[in-house]
Amino acid sequence: MTRLLFVIPLILAASASSAQQQGREACTRDASRFCRKYLDQGDQAVLACLKEHRGRLTRTCQQTLVSHGQ
């Protein structure tokens, strides 16, 4: 039982990490195109920039933002 309680958070963290990686891959081109100056300021700054340019993003990136609640 103790092992199970230890493994569950690891699985959840891996799932969140995988989803975040997929989101990065879907929006990498858009981020470098529209948000280059924010790339060194962290994920939240880039996310805010992507939201500002939502209408100009690729369909894949737009769908990724929506599927992640953004």
C-alpha positions in Angstrom: 0.0 0.0 0.0 2.8 2.4 0.8 4.4 1.8 -2.5 1.2 2.5 -4.3 0.9 5.9 -2.5 4.4 6.7 -3.6 3.9 5.6 -7.3 0.6 7.5 -7.9 2.2 11.0 -7.6 5.0 9.9 -9.9 2.5 8.7 -12.5 0.6 12.0 -12.2 3.8 14.0 -12.6 4.8 12.1 -15.6 1.4 12.6 -17.2 1.5 16.3 -16.6 5.0 16.5 -17.9 4.1 14.7 -21.0 1.1 17.0 -21.7 3.3 20.0 -21.1 5.9 18.7 -23.6 3.2 18.0 -26.2 1.9 21.6 -25.7 5.4 23.0 -26.2 5.9 21.0 -29.3 2.6 22.1 -30.8 3.4 25.8 -30.1 7.2 26.0 -30.6 7.0 27.5 -34.0 4.4 30.1 -33.0 6.3 31.0 -29.9 9.5 31.6 -31.8 7.6 33.6 -34.4 5.5 35.8 -32.2 7.1 35.6 -28.7 10.8 35.4 -29.3 11.6 38.2 -26.8 9.8 36.2 -24.0 11.4 32.8 -24.6 14.0 33.5 -21.8 11.4 34.7 -19.3 9.8 31.4 -18.6 6.7 29.4 -19.6 4.2 31.8 -18.1 5.5 34.8 -20.1 5.4 32.8 -23.3 1.9 31.5 -22.6 0.7 35.1 -22.0 2.3 36.2 -25.3 0.7 33.3 -27.1 -2.7 34.2 -25.7 -2.2 37.8 -26.9 -1.6 36.4 -30.4 -4.2 33.7 -30.3 -5.9 34.7 -33.6 -2.6 34.4 -35.5 -1.5 31.1 -34.1 -1.5 27.8 -36.0 -4.6 25.7 -35.6 -2.6 23.0 -33.7 -1.3 25.5 -31.2 -4.8 27.1 -30.7 -6.3 23.6 -30.1 -3.5 22.8 -27.6 -4.2 26.0 -25.7 -7.9 25.2 -25.5 -7.4 21.6 -24.5 -5.2 22.7 -21.6 -7.8 25.2 -20.4 -6.1 28.3 -21.8 
